[in-house]
Amino acid sequence: MKSMTGFGSASISRYQIDLDLEIKSVNARYLDLRLYLPRELMFFESSIRSLLPKTLSRGTVEVRISYSDHREPKLILDVNKLIKYKELASSAAKLLQQEDQVSIEFLLQEPGVIESSNNLSEDNQLAEILEEALQQAISKASASMVKEAEVMIDVFELSMNTVEAALAGVQEQCKPYKQELYARMLKRIEELIGTYKLENLEQRLIQELAIYVDKYDIGEELSRLSTHIATFRETLKVKGDIGKTLNFIIQEMQREANTLGSKFSTSNSFKLILTIKEEIEKCREIVQNVA
């Protein structure tokens, strides 16, 4: 299990190249890669997009790269452009009846006169540094995600223990609650005896008893919640992407807890059911960050 929140960075200085690479990830429904690269390194984008999904399956992932190249540049003088700019400058000077005073410095600054012959996409030294930095940053980001997931698992376990304890408390109150219901039913029967004619009494009593049993029996809710807790714990042990599965289990737990609260509402059970709902909601929020 891994969290979707993580951070990893790498800084490498080699071959007179200084490069910094950072990876930052936050939770998201799908994998959303956002790359911020210098224009000169855009060729490396495809490598990043092919490598990251092998490690990160979900989350909004930002990759930022900055670098400085202190190596002696390989420059080429475009003679044709230099001559052409010189001719244009001379023609303009004659047209304005001025002396031709265009300096070499001015001509060399014109676009395309001096070009770099460095092909960074085929630069083995740069490629080595980029790939090494990316691997380091991914490894650190992944490690931070695993470390955060360990904390999340501890929180999950504590919440499941709290929910189980609350369920046990609710279970203990079932018997006195049924006795209370029985007393209510007896009182209702006495009211019916005085209200209905004798021939309709038996059918009406059966209907009332069925309504009571169906409305207030919480055995199924308690059983299903216990089953969901066991399934949740087993899922935590599964390797791989379990975030969506955990989310589905939590949704089912919320549904059962809400039904339990609507069926079983006494002064003694209210705090217990409220605790169950609070712990499930806490887990639901944390699960959103599980990959």
PyMOL commands that set and color helices and strands:
alter all, ss='L'
color gray80, all
select helices_A, chain A and resi 39-54+79-95+104-108+120-122+124-172+174-193+198-216+219-236+243-263+269-287
alter helices_A, ss='H'
color red, helices_A
select strands_A, chain A and resi 6-14+17-26+31-36+59-69+75-77+114-116
alter strands_A, ss='S'
color yellow, strands_A
deselect
rebuild
show_as cartoon
